[in-house]
Amino acid sequence: MSYPIPFNKPYLHGRELVYIASSVASGKISGDGVFTQRCHDLIQNRYGFNKVLLTTSCTDALEMAAILLNIQPGDEVIAPSYTFVSTVNAFVLRGARIVFADSYPYHPNVDPKQIAKLITPRTRAIVVVHYAGVACDMDAIMSLAEQYNIPVVEDAAQAIDAFYKSRPLGSIGCLSTFSFHETKNIISGEGGLLVINDPQYIQRAEIIREKGTNRSSFFRGEADKYGWVDIGSSFLPSDIIAAYLYAQLEQLDAIQNRRLEIWHRYLQALTPVVGAYGIKLPSIPDYATNNAHMFYLDCTSLQQRSQLIKHLDLAGIKAVFHYQSLHCSPYFQGLHDGRSLPNAERFTDSIVRLPMYFDLSNDELDFICEQIAICLGQQA
């Protein structure tokens, strides 16, 4: 079904097609071409990342992180339950035992106090997810990591251009990952990024990304031939994808400014409406910035959320729920240790995401807010 107001609409500035044509005309459209390097340079210079590598998806970047950390069967990896499957599946593929941590009661981000309870001598990594582009409490998490000498991976899929105490998200853990999926702020259809903050992983990351070969070193003149030297896969994207992404990155400030306008218009319109019905609006901690990745409502119950989604659907507005807590998933139920994670379970039933994209007009946005008010009024 098509909607007059969809949940998401990919943004096309116009230079994307120009750069794709330029990439095709160059005669090299496979990985690590001119536009891949331009993306690497722009991202590294803007955020001060040590080393970045474009990947075909954030999922692939996470799989690279799991290989780089040498995760072995039986190793324990602590991660939030309220996240997308890719966050942990990357480590499951290496044989890890996932130990799920609960969210805060008031925010879907993982609670560092819950992480602290789960650390054992077998813990080999802590994976954190910056939900909706809002930073986790990284001081508390990194303090635990340093105390127990455990590497931290930031799943920053939603967190481009977001900060923790003036530090770019993705720059704090030893490894970090971003997504450029079409639902994200900056897109390339599919696409991702691995950020390598710990220099010890740089050389091996290039090898893993190039199918386990030292091809990158060879083309830089650092080796007289290249061959199979490690495990790996084909994690690098076509330069056509990078060409699209580069045009998006050039427009990052304009995209972010408009998304923030939409986010604050939602907040202004809905603040006087939803509180009377027990619905909570997104909260931004003092240590975090808002990159306007999403605007969501935290409903009081599954019933209230379902009624709201149904009402908006009938009005031609596509609103959606979000993650199903992974510890309750069909795959993991038999593997979970039986702990209840009440906050993650509640967010599974309570969160509804509203349309958020660059081309969403003010009139459409106001109509969405009017329909939410009508729906809630009918529930009273």
Secondary structure, DSSP 8 states (H G I E B T S, - for coil): ---SB-S------SHHHHHHHHHHHHT--SSS-HHHHHHHHHHHHHH--SEEEEES-HHHHHHHHHHHTT--TT-EEEEESSS-THHHHHHHTTT-EEEEE-B-SSSSSB-HHHHHHH--TTEEEEEEE-GGG----HHHHHHHHHHHT--EEEE-TT-TT-EETTEETTSSSSEEEEE--TTSSS--SS-EEEEE-SGGGHHHHHHHHBTTB-HHHHHTTSSSS--B-S---B----HHHHHHHHHHHHTHHHHHHHHHHHHHHHHHHHHHHHGGGT-B-----TTB-------EEE-SSHHHHHHHHHHHHHTTB--EE----GGGSTTTTTTS-----HHHHHHHHHEEE----TT--HHHHHHHHHHHHHHHHHH-
